[in-house]
Amino acid sequence: MRIRRQITSIGPETSVIEAETAQGWTALAGDELAWLTELPPPSPVAGFVLPFQPRSFRDVLLYQDHWINSSRGYVRRFMPSAFRVTSAYERLTGTTFPAFRPPQLFHTQPVYYFGNHLTIVPSGVPVAIPSFTQALDYELELGFVLAKPLRNATAQEAIEAIGGFVVINDFSARDIQRDEMRSGFGPQKSKHFLSSMSATLVTPEDILPRIEALEAAIEINGRRIASLSSAGMRFSLGEVLAHLSNDEQLHPGELIATGTLPGGSGLETRRLLAKGDELRLIIDGVGEITHTIQ
């Protein structure tokens, strides 16, 4: 089932939740998605509205290939002399340059950071390049939201608490990100200024059976520049949520993202964003995000 919110004419922050059926879109009824109606209604942004207002936002790193390829892409763009050295190393050894590999913790538990859930905007909103960056990037991710509280959950209990899936775009200011990460406090302005979400929320029964086989794509100015897949997660979503809920209370409405799908960022495609670009991020069966870059 696909869920969306529509703005009504009653007031600027009034919306109605609709569900897509065989007959089209209809006002939501019943208890199946009662958790959604209990969340604070999202406020419209430039005439667009989120399908729900997240209570928090955790972004998990589940794809090793994205870490490696984006690290390589960062060095290629910002450290060209070092890139020649790392490329020679990889050609001679047939292995990944050590500094491009994810931290050891990646292999033993889900690693993540807290994003800014208050700066997530809906698909369709025009996006201005922030004044503090010359390297605005997109990151295509799969997001999922909790419909039930969790604490010390098993992986199976955690899976059953997922309320739906969305497309997430984690905007990144690449030229300031590295210095912030080296501070030891994680990403700051490089990430927290903006993220975005698809206009629709898809219920889990439509997505979970093919969670590792979702096809995705990136288009800029109408041209497809990357075709992606959700395959290759280091941990299952149940394992992620079980770890997050370990002696920690999780609440309905909390948003978690898988991290960037391999190939899903401009560092990997060698195509960062520029003024005037029309960006489109798609995950088949889940939804899409579109933005005009200003």
C-alpha positions in Angstrom: 0.0 0.0 0.0 1.3 3.5 -0.9 0.5 6.3 1.5 0.8 10.1 0.9 -0.3 13.3 2.5 -2.2 16.0 0.6 -2.5 19.6 1.7 -6.1 20.7 2.1 -7.5 24.2 1.7 -8.4 24.4 5.4 -5.1 25.9 6.4 -1.4 26.0 5.6 -0.5 23.1 8.0 -3.6 20.9 7.4 -3.3 17.7 5.5 -5.2 14.5 4.8 -3.6 11.1 4.6 -4.5 9.0 1.6 -3.9 5.4 0.6 -3.6 4.1 -2.9 -6.0 1.3 -3.8 -7.1 -0.4 -7.0 -9.7 2.4 -7.3 -7.1 5.1 -6.9 -6.3 7.3 -3.9 -8.7 7.3 -1.0 -8.8 8.9 2.5 -7.1 6.6 5.0 -9.4 4.6 7.3 -8.9 1.8 9.8 -6.3 1.0 12.5 -3.6 -0.5 10.2 -1.7 2.9 10.1 -3.0 4.4 13.3 0.7 5.1 14.3 0.9 7.5 11.3 -2.0 9.6 12.3 -0.6 9.9 15.8 2.6 11.7 14.6 2.7 15.5 14.5 1.5 16.6 11.0 4.3 17.8 8.8 4.3 21.4 7.7 4.2 22.1 4.0 7.4 23.4 2.4 7.0 25.4 -0.8 3.7 23.7 -1.4 5.0 20.1 -0.9 4.5 17.9 2.2 6.2 14.9 3.7 4.3 11.6 4.1 5.1 11.8 7.8 7.2 14.0 10.2 10.1 11.9 11.6 10.7 12.0 15.3 14.4 11.4 14.7 16.8 10.4 11.9 19.6 7.8 12.1 21.7 7.1 9.0 23.4 3.7 9.0 26.3 2.5 7.0 25.3 -0.8 5.4 27.2 -0.8 2.1 30.9 -1.4 2.1 31.2 -0.7 -1.7 29.8 2.8 -1.2 32.4 3.5 1.5 35.2 2.3 -0.7 34.1 3.9 -3.9 33.2 7.3 -2.3 36.5 7.4 -0.5 38.2 6.7 -3.7 36.1 9.4 -5.4 36.9 11.9 -2.7 40.6 11.5 -3.2 40.2 11.6 -7.0 38.5 15.0 -6.7 40.2 16.8 -3.8 43.6 15.1 -3.6 44.7 14.4 -7.2 48.4 13.9 -6.3 47.5 11.3 -3.6 45.0 9.7 -6.1 47.9 8.9 -8.5 49.7 7.1 -5.6 46.6 5.2 -4.4 45.7 4.2 -8.0 49.2 2.8 -8.6 49.0 0.9 -5.3 45.7 -0.7 -6.3 47.0 -1.6 -9.8 50.1 -3.2 -8.5 48.6 -5.1 -5.6 45.1 -5.9 -7.0 43.7 -4.8 -3.6 41.8 -1.9 -2.2 44.0 0.9 -0.8 43.9 0.4 3.0 42.6 3.9 3.8 39.6 3.4 1.5 38.3 0.5 3.6 35.6 1.1 6.2 36.5 1.0 9.9 36.8 -2.4 11.6 33.6 -1.6 13.6 31.6 -1.8 10.3 32.2 -5.6 10.3 31.0 -6.2 13.9 28.0 -3.9 14.4 25.8 -1.5 12.5 27.5 2.0 12.6 25.5 5.2 12.2 25.2 8.8 12.9 22.2 11.0 14.0 21.1 13.3 11.2 18.9 16.4 11.5 15.2 15.2 11.3 14.1 18.9 11.3 15.7 19.7 8.0 14.2 16.9 5.9 12.2 18.4 3.0 9.7 16.8 0.6 10.4 15.8 -2.9 9.8 18.6 -5.3 11.2 21.4 -3.1 13.7 23.6 -5.0 17.1 23.4 -3.3 19.7 26.2 -3.1 23.4 25.4 -2.9 24.5 26.5 0.6 27.0 29.4 0.7 29.6 27.3 2.6 30.1 24.6 0.0 31.4 24.3 -3.6 30.8 20.6 -3.7 27.1 19.8 -3.1 26.4 16.0 -3.4 23.3 13.8 -3.3 23.2 10.3 -1.7 20.4 7.9 -2.7 19.2 5.8 0.3 16.4 3.5 1.4 14.6 4.7 4.5 12.3 2.9 6.9 10.2 4.1 9.8 9.1 2.5 13.0 5.4 1.9 13.6 5.9 0.3 17.1 8.1 1.0 20.1 11.1 -1.2 20.5 13.5 -2.0 23.3 15.8 -5.0 23.5 14.1 -6.4 20.4 15.1 -9.6 18.6 15.7 -9.3 14.8 12.3 -10.8 14.1 10.5 -8.5 16.5 12.3 -5.5 15.0 11.3 -6.4 11.4 7.6 -6.6 12.5 7.9 -3.1 13.9 8.7 -1.5 10.5 5.8 0.7 9.4 6.9 1.6 5.9 9.6 2.5 3.4 10.6 5.8 1.7 13.3 7.1 -0.5 15.9 9.3 1.3 18.4 11.7 -0.1 21.2 12.6 2.2 22.6 15.9 0.8 26.3 16.3 1.6 28.8 19.2 1.4 31.8 17.2 0.4 34.5 19.9 0.6 33.9 20.5 4.3 32.9 16.9 5.3 36.4 15.5 5.8 37.6 18.2 8.2 34.4 17.7 10.3 34.9 13.9 10.4 38.5 14.4 11.5 37.3 16.4 14.5 36.1 13.2 16.1 32.5 14.5 16.5 31.2 13.2 13.2 29.4 15.2 10.4 28.1 18.6 11.2 27.2 21.3 8.7 28.3 19.0 5.9 25.2 16.9 6.5 22.8 18.6 8.8 21.7 21.5 6.6 19.3 19.4 4.4 18.0 15.9 3.6 14.9 15.0 1.6 12.3 12.3 1.4 9.9 10.9 -1.3 6.3 12.0 -1.3 5.0 8.6 -0.6 5.4 5.9 2.1 5.1 2.2 1.0 3.9 -0.4 3.5 6.4 -3.1 4.4 4.6 -6.1 2.9 5.4 -4.6 -0.6 9.1 -4.2 0.1 10.4 -6.7 2.6 10.2 -9.7 0.4 12.6 -8.1 -2.1 14.6 -5.9 0.2 17.9 -7.0 -1.3 16.6 -6.9 -4.9 15.3 -3.3 -5.3 16.4 -1.5 -8.5 17.3 2.2 -8.3 18.5 4.9 -10.6 19.9 8.4 -10.6 19.0 10.9 -13.3 20.4 14.4 -13.8 18.8 16.7 -16.4 16.8 13.8 -17.8 19.9 11.6 -18.4 20.4 8.4 -16.4 23.9 8.5 -14.9 23.7 5.4 -12.6 21.7 2.2 -12.2 21.8 0.7 -8.7 20.7 -2.1 -6.5 19.8 -2.5 -2.8 21.8 -5.8 -2.7 24.8 -6.2 -0.4 23.7 -4.9 3.0 26.3 -5.9 5.7 23.5 -6.4 8.3 19.7 -7.1 7.9 17.2 -4.4 8.8 16.2 -6.7 11.7 19.8 -6.8 13.0 20.1 -3.1 12.6 17.0 -2.4 14.7 17.9 -5.0 17.3 21.2 -3.3 17.8 19.7 0.2 18.0 17.1 -1.0 20.6 19.7 -2.7 22.8 18.9 -1.1 26.2 17.6 2.0 24.3 14.0 2.9 23.8 12.9 3.4 20.2 9.6 5.1 19.3 7.1 5.1 16.5 8.0 7.7 13.9 11.8 7.3 14.2 13.4 7.2 10.7 16.4 5.0 9.8 18.2 5.0 6.5 20.4 2.2 5.1 23.2 4.5 4.0 23.9 5.2 0.4 23.4 2.4 -2.1 26.6 1.5 -3.9 27.1 4.0 -6.8 24.5 6.3 -5.4 26.5 9.5 -4.8 28.2 12.1 -7.0 31.6 11.1 -5.6 31.0 7.7 -7.2 29.5 8.9 -10.5 31.9 11.8 -10.8 28.9 14.2 -11.1 28.4 16.6 -8.2 25.4 19.0 -8.4 25.5 22.4 -10.1 23.1 25.3 -10.3 20.2 24.6 -12.7 20.4 20.8 -12.4 17.3 18.7 -12.3 17.9 15.8 -9.9 15.8 12.6 -9.8 16.5 9.7 -7.5 14.4 6.6 -7.9 13.9 3.3 -6.0 11.6 1.0 -7.9 8.4 0.2 -6.0 9.2 2.7 -3.3 9.2 6.1 -4.9 11.3 9.0 -6.1 12.8 12.3 -5.1 13.1 15.3 -7.5 14.7 18.7 -6.9 15.7 21.7 -9.0 19.1 22.9 -7.8 19.2 26.7 -7.5 
